[in-house]
């Protein structure tokens, strides 16, 4: 009898192995010869996000020169830095609706074009009287913030529609790491332009570059089923493995929104209410606010910190700022790769996303050590380690792609970005008051590091299991 049981067990095991082999062979045939159009998509997301952050950083690289030219105090400079985020935050929800209604391709193209025009216009502020120039610069930065609002929700939508779940962390990390690559590439260039030609020419150059990129975007971005470089095998592959391939299909979007118009609980305000009542989503949103505090310190006050606290020239600061940016870029890519590798090795989505976030943000708190050293190069080394850690931990957009409800992915991404970029309002202002009140950046570094610790607490104790959020009917 035991031999009979063994033979039966062996037979079952053999059947399972044959079924598994047939399944693998079937998948291989189903996806054979698939194209790689999604890699072009993530390249374009990386390119556009690089321009996006470079345009945000124009004001920080030129900040010391603008302060001198317009006689602006640290607190006033903090308000100019924050003007971008006021409009950026206000416009997030409307931009999410526009993305859901008209699709990422068209909305994003208009966004790139208009923020580039507004960036170029800022260069003319230098010709205005000082009082008028301050108000005009504040207004222009405000309008740039509104124009850039669709960018990251659009990134999240395109990532969700083009990438399988197991590739989404890497794709999100690649476009998110562009915030550092923008500094690596453009800080030295903008520092050199400021030193050689004057700060207005930085805005002229970046605005012109953005207009060219808007045209390139329209030539390369399509929904998966409409993309001229994506074949059926690739669409099947990404769709079978978690990509929402119909998310950017405009006919389906219109039908979906029309259906939602007759379903009260799925209208925008009800979706927002449900998202804010979810412990998981609220923890993710608050953590993103804290993580983005680190981003805005780097985008706004960091070059001024190097000039005023560490006594570097504008030209040197432009080059030196690229070193922590390189570290942040490498950390950003590594965080996504590690997260996806963990998922491929059988770890849950929660573990694969949370481990890099927690470890990376913990490392980022080392920036406090800069308050206790004098060597310029040691400061840069510590900041490089801090931004390497911040890069590893910047997986929020991958988490949103994993959790956003299918019925309101653009709206969820916009809400997530609203929370995150509220830090763009508070961080520059708080640091401005800390610097003016204490005469140094020591308290500012403590403030930024404390936010990293709060983000860790959110992911460890508040978020819980990371999974797709379902809107109630």
C-alpha positions in Angstrom: 0.0 0.0 0.0 2.9 2.4 0.8 4.3 1.7 -2.7 0.9 2.6 -4.2 0.8 5.8 -2.3 4.4 6.7 -3.4 3.5 5.9 -7.0 0.4 8.1 -6.7 2.4 10.9 -5.2 5.1 10.6 -7.9 2.4 10.7 -10.5 0.8 13.9 -9.1 4.2 15.5 -8.8 5.0 14.6 -12.4 1.6 16.0 -13.5 2.3 19.3 -11.6 5.7 19.6 -13.2 4.3 19.0 -16.7 1.5 21.5 -16.0 4.1 24.1 -14.8 6.3 23.4 -17.9 3.3 23.8 -20.2 2.3 27.0 -18.4 5.9 28.4 -18.9 5.9 27.3 -22.5 2.5 28.8 -23.1 3.6 32.2 -21.6 6.8 32.1 -23.7 4.7 31.6 -26.9 2.1 34.2 -25.8 4.8 36.9 -25.2 7.2 35.8 -27.9 8.8 38.6 -29.9 7.4 41.3 -27.6 8.5 44.9 -28.2 10.1 47.2 -25.6 8.1 50.4 -26.1 7.7 50.7 -22.3 11.4 51.5 -22.0 10.9 54.5 -24.3 8.1 55.6 -22.0 10.2 55.5 -18.9 13.0 57.3 -20.7 10.6 60.1 -21.6 9.3 60.2 -18.1 12.9 60.5 -16.8 13.7 63.3 -19.4 10.6 65.4 -18.7 11.0 65.0 -14.9 14.6 66.1 -15.3 13.5 69.3 -17.1 10.7 69.7 -14.5 13.1 69.7 -11.5 15.7 71.8 -13.4 13.1 74.5 -13.9 12.2 74.3 -10.2 15.9 74.6 -9.3 16.5 77.7 -11.3 15.5 79.9 -8.4 17.8 78.1 -6.0 20.9 78.2 -8.2 20.3 81.9 -8.9 19.0 82.6 -5.4 22.0 84.3 -3.9 22.4 86.6 -7.0 18.6 87.4 -6.9 18.8 88.2 -3.2 21.6 90.7 -3.8 20.0 92.2 -6.9 16.5 92.6 -5.4 17.7 93.2 -1.7 15.6 90.2 -0.4 15.9 88.9 3.2 16.0 85.2 4.0 12.4 85.2 5.1 11.3 87.0 1.9 13.4 84.5 -0.1 11.6 81.7 1.7 8.2 83.0 0.6 9.4 83.3 -3.0 10.6 79.7 -2.8 7.2 78.6 -1.4 5.2 80.4 -4.1 5.7 77.6 -6.5 4.2 75.0 -4.1 1.1 77.1 -3.2 -0.2 76.9 -6.8 1.2 73.4 -7.3 -0.8 72.1 -4.3 -4.0 74.0 -5.2 -3.9 72.7 -8.8 -3.3 69.0 -7.9 -6.9 67.9 -7.7 -8.0 69.8 -10.8 -5.0 68.3 -12.7 -5.9 64.8 -11.5 -9.4 65.3 -13.0 -8.0 66.6 -16.3 -5.7 63.6 -16.5 -8.6 61.2 -15.9 -10.7 63.1 -18.5 -8.3 63.9 -21.3 -5.4 61.5 -20.7 -1.8 62.1 -19.8 -0.5 62.6 -23.3 -2.3 65.9 -24.1 -2.6 67.3 -20.6 1.1 66.7 -19.9 2.2 68.3 -23.2 0.3 71.5 -22.4 1.8 71.4 -19.0 5.4 71.2 -20.3 4.8 73.9 -22.8 3.2 76.5 -20.4 5.6 75.9 -17.5 8.5 76.4 -20.0 7.0 79.7 -21.3 6.6 80.9 -17.7 10.1 79.9 -16.8 11.5 82.0 -19.6 9.4 85.0 -18.7 11.1 85.1 -15.2 14.3 86.3 -16.8 12.6 89.6 -17.7 12.1 90.4 -14.0 15.6 91.8 -13.7 14.5 94.8 -15.9 11.7 95.8 -13.4 11.9 98.1 -10.4 12.9 96.3 -7.2 9.4 96.3 -5.6 7.6 95.3 -8.8 10.3 92.7 -9.5 9.7 90.9 -6.2 5.9 90.7 -6.7 6.3 89.7 -10.3 8.8 86.9 -9.5 6.5 85.6 -6.8 3.6 85.6 -9.3 5.6 83.9 -12.0 6.8 81.1 -9.6 3.2 80.7 -8.5 2.0 80.2 -12.1 4.9 77.8 -12.8 3.6 75.7 -9.9 0.1 75.6 -11.4 1.5 74.6 -14.8 3.6 71.8 -13.4 0.8 70.3 -11.3 -0.1 67.4 -13.8 3.5 66.2 -14.0 3.8 63.6 -11.2 0.2 62.4 -11.3 0.8 61.9 -15.1 4.0 60.0 -14.3 2.1 57.7 -12.0 -0.7 57.1 -14.5 1.7 56.2 -17.3 3.7 54.0 -15.0 0.6 52.1 -13.9 -0.6 51.7 -17.5 2.7 50.7 -19.1 4.5 48.6 -16.4 3.8 45.2 -14.8 3.7 45.2 -11.0 7.2 43.6 -10.7 8.7 46.4 -12.9 6.8 49.3 -11.5 9.2 50.0 -8.6 12.2 50.4 -10.9 10.2 52.5 -13.4 9.0 54.8 -10.6 12.5 55.0 -9.1 14.0 56.0 -12.5 11.7 58.9 -13.1 11.8 59.9 -9.5 15.6 59.9 -9.5 15.4 62.6 -12.2 15.1 65.2 -9.4 18.8 64.4 -8.6 19.9 64.0 -12.2 18.5 67.5 -12.9 20.9 68.9 -10.3 23.8 66.7 -11.5 23.4 67.9 -15.1 22.0 71.5 -14.7 23.5 72.9 -11.5 27.0 73.3 -13.0 25.5 74.7 -16.2 23.2 77.1 -14.4 26.0 78.1 -12.1 28.3 78.8 -15.1 25.5 80.8 -16.9 24.8 82.9 -13.8 28.6 83.6 -13.3 29.2 84.3 -17.0 26.1 86.0 -18.3 23.9 86.8 -15.3 21.0 85.1 -13.6 18.2 86.1 -16.1 19.8 84.0 -18.8 19.3 80.8 -16.7 15.6 81.3 -17.1 15.8 82.0 -20.8 17.8 78.9 -21.5 15.7 76.5 -19.4 12.4 77.9 -20.9 13.6 77.3 -24.4 14.7 73.8 -23.7 11.4 72.9 -22.2 9.5 74.1 -25.3 11.5 71.7 -27.4 10.8 68.8 -25.0 7.0 69.4 -25.2 7.1 68.7 -28.9 9.2 65.5 -28.4 6.6 64.3 -25.8 3.8 64.5 -28.3 5.8 62.4 -30.8 6.6 59.6 -28.4 3.9 59.2 -25.8 0.7 57.1 -26.5 -1.5 54.7 -24.6 -0.2 51.1 -24.8 -2.7 49.8 -27.4 -2.2 52.9 -29.6 1.6 53.2 -29.4 3.2 52.6 -32.9 6.2 50.8 -31.3 4.3 48.5 -29.0 3.2 45.2 -30.5 0.3 42.9 -29.3 2.8 40.6 -27.4 4.1 43.5 -25.3 0.5 44.7 -24.5 -0.5 41.2 -23.5 2.7 40.8 -21.4 2.2 44.0 -19.4 -1.6 43.6 -19.1 -1.3 40.0 -17.9 1.2 41.1 -15.2 -0.6 44.0 -13.6 -0.4 47.0 -15.9 -3.7 48.8 -16.4 -3.3 49.0 -20.2 -6.7 50.7 -20.8 -6.1 53.5 -18.3 -5.0 55.9 -21.0 -7.5 54.8 -23.6 -9.7 57.9 -24.1 -12.8 56.2 -25.3 -12.8 53.9 -22.2 -12.0 56.9 -20.0 -15.0 58.8 -21.4 -17.3 55.8 -20.8 -15.9 55.3 -17.3 -16.4 58.9 -16.4 -19.9 58.9 -17.9 -20.7 55.9 -15.7 -19.3 57.5 -12.7 -21.5 60.6 -13.3 -24.4 58.3 -12.4 -22.8 56.6 -9.5 -22.8 59.0 -6.6 -20.3 57.2 -4.4 -17.6 57.2 -7.2 -17.7 60.9 -7.9 -14.6 62.9 -7.0 -15.6 64.2 -3.6 -16.7 60.8 -2.4 -13.5 59.1 -3.7 -11.4 61.7 -1.8 -13.4 61.2 1.4 -12.9 57.4 1.2 -9.1 57.8 0.5 -8.7 60.1 3.5 -10.6 57.7 5.8 -8.2 54.9 4.8 -5.5 54.4 7.4 -3.2 53.0 4.7 -3.7 55.8 2.3 -3.5 58.5 5.0 -0.2 57.1 6.3 1.2 57.1 2.8 0.1 60.7 2.2 1.6 62.0 5.5 4.8 60.1 4.9 5.1 61.7 1.5 4.8 65.2 3.0 7.7 64.4 5.3 9.8 62.9 2.5 9.1 65.9 0.2 10.4 68.2 3.0 13.9 66.7 2.2 13.3 67.3 -1.5 12.4 70.9 -1.1 15.4 71.6 1.2 17.6 70.3 -1.6 15.7 72.2 -4.3 15.6 75.6 -2.5 18.0 76.3 0.3 20.8 73.8 -0.3 22.8 75.9 -2.8 22.3 79.0 -0.6 23.5 76.9 2.4 26.7 76.1 0.5 27.2 79.8 -0.4 26.3 81.5 2.8 27.0 78.9 5.5 30.0 77.1 3.8 31.3 80.2 2.0 31.5 78.8 -1.5 31.3 80.9 -4.7 28.1 80.6 -6.8 30.2 78.9 -9.5 31.7 76.4 -7.0 28.4 75.8 -5.3 26.8 74.9 -8.7 29.4 72.2 -9.3 29.6 71.0 -5.7 25.8 70.6 -5.4 26.0 68.0 -8.1 27.9 65.6 -5.9 25.1 64.9 -3.4 22.8 64.9 -6.4 24.8 62.1 -8.0 24.5 60.1 -4.8 20.7 60.8 -4.6 20.3 59.7 -8.2 22.2 56.4 -7.6 20.2 55.8 -4.4 17.0 56.5 -6.2 17.7 53.9 -8.9 19.0 51.4 -6.4 15.9 51.7 -4.2 13.6 50.8 -7.1 15.8 47.9 -8.3 16.1 46.5 -4.8 12.4 46.8 -4.2 11.5 45.0 -7.4 14.1 42.3 -6.8 12.6 41.6 -3.4 9.2 41.1 -5.0 10.6 38.8 -7.6 12.1 36.7 -4.8 8.7 36.2 -3.3 8.6 38.9 -0.7 5.2 40.7 -0.2 4.6 44.1 -1.8 4.6 45.6 1.8 8.1 44.2 2.6 9.5 45.0 -0.8 8.5 48.7 -0.6 8.9 49.4 3.1 12.4 48.0 3.7 14.1 50.4 1.2 12.0 53.3 2.4 12.8 52.8 6.1 16.5 52.0 5.6 17.0 54.9 3.2 15.3 57.5 5.3 17.2 56.4 8.4 20.4 57.0 6.5 19.2 60.4 5.4 19.2 61.7 9.0 23.0 61.7 9.0 22.8 65.3 7.6 22.6 66.5 11.2 26.3 65.6 11.5 27.1 68.6 9.2 26.4 70.8 12.2 29.5 69.4 13.9 32.1 69.6 11.2 34.0 72.4 9.5 35.6 70.9 6.4 33.7 71.7 3.2 34.4 68.4 1.6 33.4 66.5 4.7 30.1 68.4 4.7 29.6 67.4 1.0 30.4 63.7 1.8 27.8 63.7 4.6 25.2 65.4 2.4 26.0 62.8 -0.3 25.3 60.0 2.1 22.1 61.7 3.3 20.7 62.2 -0.2 21.8 58.7 -1.2 19.6 57.4 1.6 16.8 59.8 0.6 17.0 58.5 -2.9 16.7 54.9 -1.7 13.7 55.7 0.3 11.8 57.7 -2.3 9.5 54.9 -3.4 6.3 56.8 -2.7 5.2 56.9 -6.4 5.7 53.1 -6.7 3.5 52.7 -3.6 0.8 54.9 -5.1 0.9 52.8 -8.3 0.4 49.7 -6.1 -2.5 51.2 -4.0 -4.4 53.7 -6.1 -8.0 52.6 -6.9 -8.5 51.9 -10.6 -11.6 54.1 -10.8 -9.7 57.2 -9.6 -6.0 56.6 -10.2 -5.3 60.2 -11.4 -7.3 61.7 -8.5 -5.5 59.5 -5.9 -2.1 60.4 -7.4 -3.1 64.1 -7.3 -4.1 63.8 -3.7 -0.8 62.1 -2.8 1.1 64.8 -4.6 -1.0 67.5 -2.8 0.1 66.2 0.6 3.7 65.8 -0.6 4.1 69.2 -2.1 2.4 71.0 0.8 6.0 70.6 2.1 7.0 72.9 -0.7 5.0 75.6 1.0 6.1 75.0 4.6 9.7 73.9 4.2 11.2 77.1 2.5 9.3 79.4 4.9 10.2 77.5 8.0 13.8 77.3 7.0 13.8 81.0 6.1 12.6 81.9 9.6 15.1 79.5 11.2 18.0 80.9 9.3 17.0 84.5 9.9 16.2 83.9 13.6 19.3 81.8 14.5 21.8 83.2 11.9 22.8 79.7 10.8 21.4 76.5 9.1 21.9 74.2 12.1 18.3 74.2 13.2 17.2 73.8 9.6 19.1 70.5 9.3 17.5 69.2 12.5 14.1 70.1 11.1 14.6 68.3 7.9 16.0 65.2 9.6 13.0 65.1 12.0 10.7 64.8 9.0 12.6 61.8 7.8 12.0 60.1 11.1 8.3 60.9 11.0 8.0 59.3 7.6 9.6 56.1 9.0 7.0 56.0 11.8 4.2 56.4 9.2 5.4 53.4 7.1 6.2 51.2 10.1 3.2 51.9 12.4 0.4 53.5 10.3 0.4 52.2 6.7 0.0 48.5 7.4 -0.4 46.1 4.5 0.3 47.7 1.1 -2.5 46.6 -1.4 -4.8 48.0 -4.0 -7.4 50.3 -2.4 -11.0 49.5 -3.4 -13.6 52.3 -3.5 -16.9 51.4 -1.9 -19.9 51.1 -4.3 
